[in-house]
Amino acid sequence: MDFLDLVKLRHSCRAYTDQPVADHLIDEILAVGGNAPVGRGLYNNLHFTVVQSESALNRIREYSTINGNDRSFGANVLIFVSTNNLENLISYENVACAVDHMALAASNLGLGNCYLYGFIRDMVQENAPQLDALNLPEGYVPLAALAIGYPVQNQVKPPKTELISKVKIQRV
Ligand SMILES: Cc1cc2nc3c(=O)[nH]c(=O)nc-3n(C[C@H](O)[C@H](O)[C@H](O)COP(=O)(O)O)c2cc1C
């Protein structure tokens, strides 16, 4: 897909069907995420966890569901991005680059997706027991995740017809 068309198409999806996502699609998204630009080339300080087993998803949903609202939006694939280098602030940027690349890759494959941050931050701050579902290697902390899946009908938005920056621009 033309890159600008992809940017016009990508949007956050906050409700997913049960339709499974094929492994080769997840693999493509991971390959794109693992080739995102990463400050100082610190790929070794990042870690991807694909949460897709029923047991792991349920454990994460146990935490993400507050007052009946699932903050992982019922997605049946969640790719968590973790770092073992929190003391270096560049790790936060690197995680964001990887998630954003994966979001674009998912949209390019016709998959709904959403960048998840809030409930993961809360999980880490509270050291929630549900973090065990990630089975992370020693020293790694999750900072964000990408929810992926097939969007329910009312989540499918028409692509933007033109790209107008939502961020104020100043030229000096
Ligand atoms: C760093 C970051 C954190 C985000 N955290 C969440 C989140 O926790 N939950 C959520 O529903 N959306 C989250 N989003 C999605 C944004 O709300 C969304 O991208 C923004 O409102 C623009 O909408 P769009 O993605 O549909 O273009 C996050 C996005 C980014 C880049």
The ligand as an SDF file (V2000), in Angstrom:
LIG
                    3D

 31 33  0  0  0  0  0  0  0  0999 V2000
    2.0760    6.5300   23.6150 C   0  0  0  0  0  0  0  0  0  0  0  0
    0.6300    6.1880   23.3520 C   0  0  0  0  0  0  0  0  0  0  0  0
   -0.1350    5.6850   24.3720 C   0  0  0  0  0  0  0  0  0  0  0  0
   -1.4650    5.3230   24.1320 C   0  0  0  0  0  0  0  0  0  0  0  0
   -2.1800    4.7020   25.1140 N   0  0  0  0  0  0  0  0  0  0  0  0
   -3.4390    4.2950   24.8640 C   0  0  0  0  0  0  0  0  0  0  0  0
   -4.1500    3.5400   25.8320 C   0  0  0  0  0  0  0  0  0  0  0  0
   -3.6400    3.1930   26.8870 O   0  0  0  0  0  0  0  0  0  0  0  0
   -5.4210    3.1940   25.5460 N   0  0  0  0  0  0  0  0  0  0  0  0
   -6.0260    3.5540   24.3700 C   0  0  0  0  0  0  0  0  0  0  0  0
   -7.1920    3.2140   24.1830 O   0  0  0  0  0  0  0  0  0  0  0  0
   -5.3660    4.2530   23.4150 N   0  0  0  0  0  0  0  0  0  0  0  0
   -4.0970    4.6150   23.6330 C   0  0  0  0  0  0  0  0  0  0  0  0
   -3.3800    5.2830   22.6580 N   0  0  0  0  0  0  0  0  0  0  0  0
   -4.0450    5.6020   21.3740 C   0  0  0  0  0  0  0  0  0  0  0  0
   -4.3110    7.1130   21.2250 C   0  0  0  0  0  0  0  0  0  0  0  0
   -5.3440    7.5040   22.0880 O   0  0  0  0  0  0  0  0  0  0  0  0
   -4.6590    7.3980   19.7530 C   0  0  0  0  0  0  0  0  0  0  0  0
   -3.5880    7.0000   18.9440 O   0  0  0  0  0  0  0  0  0  0  0  0
   -4.9420    8.8750   19.5060 C   0  0  0  0  0  0  0  0  0  0  0  0
   -6.0840    9.2830   20.2010 O   0  0  0  0  0  0  0  0  0  0  0  0
   -5.1420    9.1850   18.0030 C   0  0  0  0  0  0  0  0  0  0  0  0
   -6.1930    8.3990   17.4740 O   0  0  0  0  0  0  0  0  0  0  0  0
   -5.9530    7.3860   16.2780 P   0  0  0  0  0  0  0  0  0  0  0  0
   -4.9140    6.3710   16.7160 O   0  0  0  0  0  0  0  0  0  0  0  0
   -7.2910    6.7390   16.0430 O   0  0  0  0  0  0  0  0  0  0  0  0
   -5.4610    8.1690   15.1040 O   0  0  0  0  0  0  0  0  0  0  0  0
   -2.0500    5.5900   22.8610 C   0  0  0  0  0  0  0  0  0  0  0  0
   -1.2490    6.1080   21.8400 C   0  0  0  0  0  0  0  0  0  0  0  0
    0.0740    6.3720   22.0690 C   0  0  0  0  0  0  0  0  0  0  0  0
    0.9390    6.8680   20.9140 C   0  0  0  0  0  0  0  0  0  0  0  0
  1  2  1  0
  2  3  1  0
  2 30  2  0
  3  4  2  0
  4  5  1  0
  4 28  1  0
  5  6  2  0
  6  7  1  0
  6 13  1  0
  7  8  2  0
  7  9  1  0
  9 10  1  0
 10 11  2  0
 10 12  1  0
 12 13  2  0
 13 14  1  0
 14 15  1  0
 14 28  1  0
 15 16  1  0
 16 17  1  0
 16 18  1  0
 18 19  1  0
 18 20  1  0
 20 21  1  0
 20 22  1  0
 22 23  1  0
 23 24  1  0
 24 25  2  0
 24 26  1  0
 24 27  1  0
 28 29  2  0
 29 30  1  0
 30 31  1  0
M  END
$$$$
